Amino acid sequence: MKVVGIRFRKAGKIYYFAPGDLALAYQDPVIVETARGIEYGWVALEPREVPDSELAAPLKDVMRKATEEDTQSYLLHQEKNKEAFAICLEKIHAHNL
């Protein structure tokens, strides 16, 4: 079976998905469905053939390559996460937690 390795964080774990008919290359941004919902990630390992015996469970498909709109949305959410974390740190300090 053909698989592709996808990473969701720069130094995060690599998860395997079925690439379908998509032509994917290293570092291509992609959209995949995970147990947590639809997520944005990058190709960490290019598509390759793996024996079915090495796969633990049925793989989910890569939905599509990420569009420019997907990338902008991802970057906006990353910025909001940084802002929320800064506010959280302020609240912790203000309440002496």
N, C-alpha and C positions, 0 to 999 in steps of 0.2 A: 504494500500500500504506500502511496505517496503521502509524505508528511512535511510540514513546515514548522519551524520553531519560532514562536512569537514571545516577545518580552514586553511587559507593560511598564516597567521602571528601568532606569539606566543600568542598575546592577541587580535587577530582580531575577527571579527564577524564569526559566524558559518553559513555556507550555506548548504542547503540540496540537496542531490543527490540520485538517485536510484542506489543501489549497484549491481543490477542484481544478478548473481549467484556467485559473489565473496565472499569469506569468509574473512571478514574484522574485525580487532580488534582495540581497542583503540591505537592510536599513529602510526598505520600503515601508511607509506608514500604511496600516491596514485597520479595518473595522471587523471585529469578531464578536460573537455572542458567547458569553461565559455564564457561569452560575450566578454571577452578580449583575448580569444584564449586558447591554451593548457596551463594548470597551474599545478604546483606541490603543493600538500597540505598534511595534515595529518588528520586522522580520529579523530575527537573530541568527537563524540557521536557514539557509536556502532550501527549497524543496528537494527532497531526496526519497528514494525508495527504501522502505523498512519492511522486514518480514512481519506478517500479521502476528506471529507468535511473540514478537517483542512489544506489541501494543497491549496495554492493560484494559482499555475500555474503548467503545466506539468514539471516534473523534468528531468534534463539531467542525463545521466548515468555516473557512474564512469568508465573511460576507462579501467584502469588496476591498479594493484599494481605497485608502482614505482620500477624500477630496480636499481641496483648499479650504472649503467651508468647515469640514471636519477638523482640520488642523487648527484653524482659527478658534473654533469652539473649544478644542482641547487646551490651547494656550490661555484662553480666557479663564477656563476653570482652574488651571494651574495657578494663575495670578490670584484668583479669588481664594484659593486654598491658603496661599501665603498670607493674604490679608486676614483671613479668619484665624490663622495660627497666631499672628501678631496680637490680635484682639484678645485671644484666649490667654496669652502670656500676660497681657496687661491686667486682665481680670484676676488671674492667679495672684499677681503681685499686689493688686489693690485689696484683695481679701486675705492677704497673708496666708495663702494656702501652700 
